[in-house]
C-alpha cells in the first residue's frame, strides 16, 4: 500500500497469491508423505497374536481415509466442510478435512 502505481500493486498481490499457493502445495505434500509413512516399531509393540488383526484394522482405516479423501474432493463448499469437521471424531479425518478447507480457500483467493 506504499505505492500508488496500480499495476505494481497488482503484481505484488499476484506474487503474494503465488507464494501462498506454493506454500499450500508444499504443506499438502508434507502431509501426504507423513500420512502414508508406515510407523516404525509398530510391529514390535504388537503381540504376535494381535498383529494380523491390528494390520487388518489399519488397512481398513487407510481405505476409509482414501474414500473420505475422494468425497472431500467433490465438496466445493467451505461451510459444508466445516460441518463435517465438527462432526469428525478421528484425528486423521479432521486433518484431511482441514487440508480440503485450506485448498478451497486458496482457490477462492486465486
Z-matrix of the N, CA and C atoms (Angstrom, degrees):
N
C 1 1.440
C 2 1.516 1 111.31
N 3 1.312 2 117.44 1 0.08
C 4 1.456 3 120.71 2 179.81
C 5 1.523 4 111.43 3 -78.85
N 6 1.303 5 117.65 4 -16.70
C 7 1.460 6 121.01 5 -178.29
C 8 1.526 7 110.46 6 -105.35
N 9 1.307 8 114.81 7 148.66
C 10 1.463 9 120.26 8 178.98
C 11 1.524 10 111.09 9 -96.63
N 12 1.316 11 117.59 10 -11.02
C 13 1.459 12 122.00 11 -178.44
C 14 1.529 13 109.54 12 -74.15
N 15 1.329 14 116.60 13 114.29
C 16 1.465 15 121.04 14 -177.25
C 17 1.524 16 112.34 15 -65.34
N 18 1.317 17 117.91 16 -37.44
C 19 1.469 18 121.01 17 179.79
C 20 1.532 19 109.98 18 -63.81
N 21 1.315 20 116.43 19 -40.44
C 22 1.461 21 119.75 20 178.99
C 23 1.528 22 110.70 21 -66.78
N 24 1.314 23 117.65 22 -39.09
C 25 1.463 24 121.43 23 176.45
C 26 1.521 25 110.74 24 -60.53
N 27 1.341 26 115.76 25 -43.54
C 28 1.471 27 119.47 26 178.93
C 29 1.521 28 110.78 27 -60.86
N 30 1.350 29 116.39 28 -44.17
C 31 1.466 30 119.90 29 179.54
C 32 1.525 31 110.81 30 -62.01
N 33 1.320 32 116.61 31 -40.56
C 34 1.465 33 120.59 32 179.90
C 35 1.519 34 109.91 33 -65.03
N 36 1.338 35 117.10 34 -47.03
C 37 1.464 36 119.97 35 178.85
C 38 1.519 37 111.40 36 -62.13
N 39 1.334 38 116.12 37 -40.31
C 40 1.457 39 120.28 38 178.62
C 41 1.533 40 110.49 39 -63.08
N 42 1.319 41 116.86 40 -42.36
C 43 1.466 42 120.57 41 179.07
C 44 1.527 43 110.65 42 -64.79
N 45 1.339 44 117.18 43 -39.28
C 46 1.467 45 120.62 44 178.28
C 47 1.517 46 110.51 45 -63.84
N 48 1.345 47 117.58 46 -44.21
C 49 1.468 48 120.72 47 178.84
C 50 1.527 49 110.83 48 -61.77
N 51 1.329 50 116.71 49 -40.75
C 52 1.456 51 120.28 50 179.78
C 53 1.528 52 110.90 51 -64.15
N 54 1.323 53 116.65 52 -42.19
C 55 1.466 54 120.30 53 177.62
C 56 1.526 55 111.26 54 -63.63
N 57 1.340 56 117.26 55 -40.12
C 58 1.459 57 120.69 56 177.67
C 59 1.519 58 110.70 57 -64.10
N 60 1.336 59 116.84 58 -41.16
C 61 1.463 60 120.89 59 179.20
C 62 1.527 61 110.46 60 -63.38
N 63 1.335 62 116.51 61 -44.47
C 64 1.466 63 120.22 62 179.46
C 65 1.526 64 111.00 63 -63.68
N 66 1.337 65 116.64 64 -40.07
C 67 1.456 66 120.59 65 178.51
C 68 1.531 67 111.03 66 -63.81
N 69 1.331 68 116.29 67 -41.15
C 70 1.458 69 121.06 68 177.93
C 71 1.523 70 110.86 69 -62.53
N 72 1.330 71 117.27 70 -42.95
C 73 1.466 72 120.77 71 178.54
C 74 1.528 73 110.85 72 -62.85
N 75 1.327 74 117.30 73 -42.48
C 76 1.471 75 120.17 74 178.10
C 77 1.524 76 110.90 75 -63.04
N 78 1.341 77 116.56 76 -41.16
C 79 1.464 78 119.95 77 178.55
C 80 1.523 79 111.19 78 -63.11
N 81 1.336 80 116.55 79 -42.64
C 82 1.468 81 120.04 80 179.64
C 83 1.519 82 111.21 81 -64.94
N 84 1.345 83 117.12 82 -39.72
C 85 1.462 84 119.93 83 177.86
C 86 1.529 85 110.67 84 -64.63
N 87 1.323 86 116.13 85 -40.75
C 88 1.466 87 119.65 86 178.84
C 89 1.523 88 110.71 87 -64.39
N 90 1.343 89 116.36 88 -42.02
C 91 1.467 90 119.64 89 177.61
C 92 1.516 91 111.13 90 -62.89
N 93 1.325 92 116.26 91 -43.20
C 94 1.464 93 119.62 92 -178.83
C 95 1.527 94 110.59 93 -63.07
N 96 1.318 95 117.46 94 -41.41
C 97 1.462 96 118.86 95 -178.90
C 98 1.529 97 110.67 96 -68.60
N 99 1.336 98 117.62 97 -34.47
C 100 1.461 99 120.12 98 178.24
C 101 1.516 100 110.98 99 -74.58
N 102 1.340 101 116.76 100 -37.09
C 103 1.457 102 121.70 101 -174.76
C 104 1.522 103 111.56 102 -64.27
N 105 1.326 104 117.08 103 -38.07
C 106 1.461 105 119.16 104 -173.74
C 107 1.526 106 113.04 105 -105.00
N 108 1.327 107 116.33 106 9.42
C 109 1.456 108 120.17 107 176.68
C 110 1.528 109 108.51 108 -76.56
N 111 1.317 110 118.16 109 127.43
C 112 1.471 111 118.98 110 179.14
C 113 1.522 112 110.20 111 -67.37
N 114 1.309 113 115.50 112 145.07
C 115 1.460 114 120.37 113 179.82
C 116 1.519 115 109.63 114 -74.08
N 117 1.310 116 114.96 115 136.63
C 118 1.463 117 119.88 116 178.06
C 119 1.524 118 109.48 117 -81.29
N 120 1.300 119 115.71 118 138.45
C 121 1.449 120 119.94 119 174.52
C 122 1.516 121 114.73 120 76.88
N 123 1.318 122 117.94 121 3.74
C 124 1.467 123 118.22 122 -178.07
C 125 1.523 124 111.06 123 -67.34
N 126 1.348 125 116.51 124 -29.82
C 127 1.468 126 119.13 125 179.98
C 128 1.528 127 110.95 126 -70.50
N 129 1.323 128 115.79 127 -30.97
C 130 1.458 129 118.77 128 179.84
C 131 1.514 130 110.96 129 -70.65
N 132 1.318 131 116.66 130 -31.31
C 133 1.456 132 120.19 131 -178.04
C 134 1.523 133 111.20 132 -74.12
N 135 1.304 134 115.87 133 -32.46
C 136 1.465 135 118.85 134 -178.46
C 137 1.511 136 111.02 135 -80.75
N 138 1.267 137 113.92 136 146.29
C 139 1.440 138 121.47 137 176.39
C 140 1.534 139 107.80 138 -79.00
N 141 1.295 140 117.22 139 148.81
C 142 1.464 141 120.45 140 -173.93
C 143 1.528 142 112.40 141 -58.55
N 144 1.312 143 117.31 142 -32.25
C 145 1.466 144 119.60 143 -179.79
C 146 1.530 145 110.94 144 -71.88
N 147 1.316 146 117.33 145 -36.25
C 148 1.462 147 121.22 146 -175.63
C 149 1.520 148 113.37 147 -87.63
N 150 1.306 149 118.28 148 -12.19
C 151 1.456 150 121.03 149 -175.06
C 152 1.528 151 113.42 150 -58.19
N 153 1.341 152 120.09 151 -48.58
C 154 1.474 153 118.24 152 179.51
C 155 1.528 154 112.69 153 -59.91
N 156 1.315 155 116.82 154 -37.95
C 157 1.461 156 120.24 155 179.92
C 158 1.534 157 110.33 156 -67.26
N 159 1.333 158 117.73 157 -44.74
C 160 1.460 159 120.33 158 -178.82
C 161 1.526 160 110.53 159 -68.10
N 162 1.320 161 116.77 160 -34.74
C 163 1.463 162 119.79 161 177.39
C 164 1.530 163 109.40 162 -65.50
N 165 1.318 164 116.46 163 -40.84
C 166 1.454 165 121.24 164 178.57
C 167 1.525 166 110.22 165 -63.27
N 168 1.330 167 117.61 166 -42.87
C 169 1.468 168 121.29 167 178.99
C 170 1.523 169 111.03 168 -64.12
N 171 1.325 170 116.10 169 -39.14
C 172 1.467 171 120.37 170 178.73
C 173 1.528 172 110.42 171 -65.32
N 174 1.326 173 117.08 172 -40.75
C 175 1.465 174 120.52 173 177.68
C 176 1.524 175 110.87 174 -64.19
N 177 1.329 176 116.71 175 -40.07
C 178 1.460 177 120.09 176 177.34
C 179 1.519 178 110.87 177 -63.17
N 180 1.332 179 116.39 178 -41.80
C 181 1.457 180 120.04 179 179.32
C 182 1.530 181 110.82 180 -63.79
N 183 1.321 182 117.48 181 -42.55
C 184 1.465 183 120.68 182 178.09
C 185 1.523 184 110.83 183 -61.88
N 186 1.325 185 117.06 184 -40.37
C 187 1.464 186 120.87 185 178.60
C 188 1.527 187 110.11 186 -65.66
N 189 1.324 188 117.16 187 -41.41
C 190 1.464 189 120.65 188 178.93
C 191 1.523 190 110.87 189 -64.82
N 192 1.322 191 117.21 190 -39.47
C 193 1.464 192 120.55 191 178.16
C 194 1.523 193 111.53 192 -66.84
N 195 1.314 194 116.70 193 -37.47
C 196 1.466 195 119.83 194 177.42
C 197 1.523 196 110.39 195 -65.35
N 198 1.334 197 117.19 196 -40.65
C 199 1.467 198 120.88 197 177.82
C 200 1.524 199 110.71 198 -65.17
N 201 1.323 200 116.21 199 -41.19
C 202 1.467 201 120.41 200 177.98
C 203 1.522 202 110.36 201 -62.60
N 204 1.304 203 116.56 202 -41.18
C 205 1.463 204 120.92 203 178.94
C 206 1.532 205 110.80 204 -59.97
N 207 1.327 206 116.77 205 -41.29
C 208 1.466 207 120.83 206 177.16
C 209 1.530 208 110.87 207 -63.12
N 210 1.320 209 116.86 208 -41.81
C 211 1.467 210 120.83 209 179.41
C 212 1.519 211 110.62 210 -64.17
N 213 1.318 212 116.74 211 -41.48
C 214 1.456 213 121.10 212 -177.16
C 215 1.526 214 111.71 213 -65.04
N 216 1.328 215 117.00 214 -33.90
C 217 1.457 216 120.22 215 178.64
C 218 1.524 217 111.69 216 -64.44
N 219 1.327 218 117.34 217 -28.23
C 220 1.460 219 121.63 218 -179.01
C 221 1.527 220 112.05 219 -80.48
N 222 1.318 221 118.13 220 -18.80
C 223 1.465 222 121.89 221 -177.06
C 224 1.523 223 108.97 222 -85.91
N 225 1.336 224 116.09 223 130.01
C 226 1.462 225 120.54 224 -178.24
C 227 1.520 226 112.72 225 -117.13
N 228 1.306 227 118.14 226 12.88
C 229 1.457 228 122.55 227 -178.04
C 230 1.522 229 110.42 228 -115.50
N 231 1.331 230 116.03 229 123.30
C 232 1.461 231 120.55 230 178.89
C 233 1.529 232 110.07 231 -64.02
N 234 1.335 233 116.36 232 -36.47
C 235 1.464 234 119.91 233 -179.85
C 236 1.530 235 111.27 234 -62.79
N 237 1.317 236 116.01 235 -42.59
C 238 1.465 237 120.17 236 179.53
C 239 1.537 238 110.55 237 -65.17
N 240 1.331 239 115.88 238 -41.03
C 241 1.463 240 119.48 239 177.63
C 242 1.528 241 110.94 240 -64.87
N 243 1.324 242 116.84 241 -36.78
C 244 1.461 243 120.74 242 178.49
C 245 1.526 244 110.72 243 -64.16
N 246 1.331 245 116.71 244 -39.50
C 247 1.470 246 120.12 245 176.50
C 248 1.525 247 110.25 246 -62.22
N 249 1.336 248 116.12 247 -42.97
C 250 1.468 249 119.82 248 178.42
C 251 1.528 250 110.65 249 -63.17
N 252 1.326 251 116.01 250 -39.23
C 253 1.460 252 120.35 251 -179.76
C 254 1.522 253 111.00 252 -61.50
N 255 1.316 254 116.37 253 -42.50
C 256 1.469 255 120.22 254 179.81
C 257 1.526 256 111.75 255 -66.64
N 258 1.329 257 116.67 256 -31.36
C 259 1.456 258 120.69 257 -177.72
C 260 1.535 259 112.64 258 -85.65
N 261 1.333 260 117.34 259 -17.85
C 262 1.467 261 120.98 260 -175.99
C 263 1.520 262 110.56 261 -69.86
N 264 1.315 263 115.29 262 138.58
C 265 1.452 264 120.37 263 -178.60
C 266 1.522 265 113.37 264 -103.67
N 267 1.304 266 117.22 265 -31.37
C 268 1.455 267 121.25 266 -175.52
C 269 1.525 268 111.14 267 -89.84
N 270 1.320 269 115.64 268 144.72
C 271 1.458 270 122.15 269 179.96
C 272 1.527 271 111.34 270 -59.32
N 273 1.321 272 117.08 271 -45.59
C 274 1.462 273 121.34 272 -177.96
C 275 1.528 274 111.05 273 -62.32
N 276 1.332 275 117.20 274 -38.78
C 277 1.466 276 120.98 275 177.87
C 278 1.522 277 110.08 276 -63.84
N 279 1.325 278 116.38 277 -46.84
C 280 1.468 279 119.96 278 -180.00
C 281 1.523 280 110.94 279 -61.28
N 282 1.323 281 115.56 280 -38.11
C 283 1.456 282 120.13 281 -179.65
C 284 1.542 283 110.51 282 -63.51
N 285 1.325 284 116.68 283 -43.97
C 286 1.468 285 120.32 284 177.96
C 287 1.528 286 111.75 285 -63.55
N 288 1.320 287 116.35 286 -41.81
C 289 1.459 288 120.56 287 -178.38
C 290 1.529 289 110.38 288 -66.77
N 291 1.334 290 116.83 289 -41.69
C 292 1.472 291 119.33 290 177.78
C 293 1.525 292 110.89 291 -62.34
N 294 1.322 293 117.62 292 -39.02
C 295 1.472 294 121.04 293 177.81
C 296 1.530 295 110.32 294 -63.54
N 297 1.332 296 117.08 295 -39.74
C 298 1.471 297 120.68 296 178.49
C 299 1.526 298 110.69 297 -65.96
N 300 1.325 299 117.31 298 -38.87
C 301 1.471 300 120.95 299 177.98
C 302 1.526 301 109.87 300 -64.09
N 303 1.344 302 116.65 301 -44.73
C 304 1.468 303 119.57 302 178.69
C 305 1.523 304 111.02 303 -60.27
N 306 1.312 305 116.21 304 -40.39
C 307 1.463 306 120.95 305 -179.01
C 308 1.537 307 110.36 306 -64.78
N 309 1.331 308 117.37 307 -44.39
C 310 1.462 309 120.33 308 179.27
C 311 1.536 310 110.76 309 -63.79
N 312 1.309 311 116.80 310 -42.75
C 313 1.474 312 119.79 311 178.81
C 314 1.515 313 111.55 312 -63.36
N 315 1.308 314 117.24 313 -38.26
C 316 1.466 315 120.66 314 177.74
C 317 1.524 316 110.15 315 -65.02
N 318 1.322 317 116.63 316 -39.62
C 319 1.460 318 120.21 317 177.90
C 320 1.522 319 111.08 318 -66.10
N 321 1.331 320 117.29 319 -36.59
C 322 1.469 321 121.02 320 177.96
C 323 1.514 322 110.50 321 -65.31
N 324 1.325 323 117.18 322 -37.78
C 325 1.467 324 121.34 323 179.56
C 326 1.521 325 110.39 324 -64.30
N 327 1.337 326 115.55 325 -41.48
C 328 1.466 327 119.45 326 179.81
C 329 1.494 328 109.89 327 -67.25
